[in-house]
Amino acid sequence: MKLVFASNNKNKITEIKALLPSIFKILSLEDIGCTEEIEETENTIAGNAKLKADYITKKYGYDCFADDTGLEVDALNGAPGVYSARYAGENVTYEDNVQKMLKEMKGRENRNAQFKTVIALNLGAKQSLFEGICKGEITNEKHGNDGFGYDPIFRPSGFKQTFAEMNLKEKGLISHRGLATKKLIEFLKEKTK
């Protein structure tokens, strides 16, 4: 089964390809000739996932899926949430966002946080949503060199390492994106029976 993953984020594409069984051929936006950046203008994580999937289906005619992810921090009333990628401003680096988060969390006792991913799948004329949540905490400093985004400062509950200290397979088993993708895979396997 061929599916377009509506993302230009090479890190996300690598993670998704590692999670999906080989019966699924994943095409990136680059593979289908989509070079434009799809604006994330919705105010929810699910809304942005739907928006991106609908954009590709309407403009390019492909069955596809898109995800959006947010880091929700208790002490910051759920921020940055849907604005996680732009937390430190527009056109910022992962490092800018991490540094802002560390600064905001300095001296705070409640460090609880969760990553939430929502995947929107457009298959045929139907849309389905799959959610994955990984609870954890924000560390006091960066640990590890793998992963991307907030991975060096997010330690999942029950683990001593941050996501950035785990390899792709370890992270994929417990991560928000891994959990949402697992639900997507189960759904797609039912469809291909």
C-alpha positions in Angstrom: 0.0 0.0 0.0 1.3 3.4 -1.0 0.7 6.4 1.3 2.0 9.9 1.3 3.3 11.2 4.7 2.5 14.9 4.6 5.7 16.2 6.1 8.9 17.9 5.0 10.5 17.2 8.4 13.2 14.7 7.6 13.4 13.6 11.3 9.7 12.7 11.4 9.9 10.9 8.0 12.9 8.8 9.3 10.9 7.9 12.5 7.7 7.0 10.6 9.5 4.9 8.1 11.3 3.0 11.0 7.9 2.4 12.6 5.9 1.2 9.6 6.2 -2.4 8.3 7.6 -2.8 4.8 4.2 -3.6 3.3 3.6 0.2 3.4 5.5 2.3 0.9 5.8 5.8 2.3 6.2 8.7 0.0 7.3 12.1 1.3 6.1 15.4 0.0 9.3 15.7 -1.9 8.5 12.3 -3.6 5.2 13.7 -5.0 6.6 17.1 -6.0 5.1 19.1 -3.2 7.6 21.8 -2.3 5.4 24.3 -0.6 5.3 24.5 3.2 1.8 23.7 4.5 0.9 26.4 6.9 -0.3 25.2 10.3 -3.0 27.7 11.1 -5.3 25.6 13.3 -5.4 26.1 17.1 -5.4 22.4 18.0 -2.9 19.6 17.3 -5.7 17.5 15.7 -6.8 20.5 13.6 -3.3 20.9 12.1 -3.0 17.2 11.3 -6.3 17.3 9.5 -5.4 20.5 7.7 -2.2 19.0 6.3 -3.8 15.7 5.3 -6.7 17.5 3.6 -4.3 19.8 1.7 -2.4 16.9 0.1 -5.6 14.9 -0.7 -7.3 17.9 -2.3 -4.4 19.3 -4.2 -2.5 16.1 -5.2 -5.2 13.4 -5.0 -3.3 11.0 -2.8 -4.3 8.8 0.1 -2.1 10.2 2.8 -1.6 10.8 6.5 -0.2 13.8 8.4 0.7 14.3 12.0 1.1 17.2 14.4 2.8 17.0 17.8 2.8 19.2 20.8 4.7 19.3 24.1 2.2 20.1 26.9 3.8 21.2 30.2 1.7 21.3 33.3 3.5 24.2 35.0 3.0 26.3 31.8 -0.8 25.5 31.6 -0.3 23.1 28.7 2.0 25.4 26.7 3.7 25.3 24.2 1.2 22.7 22.9 0.1 23.5 19.3 2.9 26.2 19.2 5.7 23.8 20.1 7.6 24.2 16.9 7.4 28.0 17.1 7.7 28.3 20.9 10.7 30.7 20.7 9.3 32.6 17.7 9.0 32.1 13.9 11.9 30.5 12.0 13.7 29.2 15.1 15.8 26.2 15.6 15.1 23.2 17.9 17.9 24.6 20.1 16.1 28.0 20.5 12.9 26.2 21.6 14.9 24.0 24.1 16.7 26.9 25.6 13.5 28.9 26.0 11.8 25.9 27.7 14.8 25.4 30.1 14.6 29.1 31.0 10.8 29.0 31.6 11.2 25.9 33.8 14.1 27.1 35.9 13.3 26.7 39.6 9.9 25.0 39.0 9.1 22.0 41.1 6.3 20.6 38.9 8.1 19.4 35.8 5.4 17.1 34.5 4.8 17.2 30.8 3.4 15.1 28.0 4.0 14.8 24.3 0.8 14.4 22.2 0.7 13.3 18.6 -2.4 13.2 16.4 -2.3 11.4 13.0 -5.0 12.2 10.5 -5.3 9.6 7.8 -7.2 10.2 4.6 -8.0 6.9 3.0 -10.6 6.8 0.2 -13.1 9.4 1.1 -12.8 8.8 4.8 -10.7 10.5 7.5 -9.6 8.8 10.7 -7.7 10.2 13.6 -5.2 8.4 15.9 -3.7 9.8 19.1 -0.6 9.0 21.0 0.4 10.4 24.4 3.6 9.9 26.2 3.8 11.3 29.8 7.1 12.3 31.3 9.0 15.3 32.7 11.2 18.2 31.6 14.8 17.7 32.8 16.9 20.5 34.3 19.4 20.3 31.4 20.0 18.6 28.1 20.9 14.9 27.9 21.7 12.9 24.8 22.5 13.6 21.1 19.8 11.6 19.3 16.3 12.6 18.3 15.2 16.1 17.6 13.1 18.9 19.0 12.6 18.7 22.8 14.0 15.1 23.0 17.1 16.1 25.0 15.0 17.6 27.8 12.1 15.1 27.9 12.4 12.1 30.1 9.4 9.6 29.7 7.8 8.3 32.9 9.5 5.2 34.2 12.8 5.8 32.3 16.2 7.2 33.3 17.0 8.4 29.8 15.6 11.3 27.8 14.3 10.6 24.3 17.6 11.9 23.0 19.5 9.1 24.8 17.4 6.4 23.2 17.8 4.9 19.7 15.0 5.1 17.2 13.7 1.6 18.1 13.6 2.2 21.9 12.0 5.6 21.4 9.5 4.2 18.9 8.1 1.7 21.3 7.0 4.3 23.9 6.9 7.7 22.2 3.7 9.6 21.4 4.4 9.3 17.6 5.2 5.6 18.1 1.9 5.0 19.9 -0.2 6.9 17.4 1.6 5.1 14.5 0.8 1.7 16.2 -2.9 2.6 16.1 -2.5 3.7 12.5 -0.8 0.4 11.5 -3.5 -1.7 13.2 -6.2 0.2 11.3 -4.4 -0.1 8.0 -3.8 -3.8 8.5 -7.5 -4.3 9.0 -8.2 -2.5 5.8 -5.7 -4.6 3.8 -7.1 -8.0 5.0 
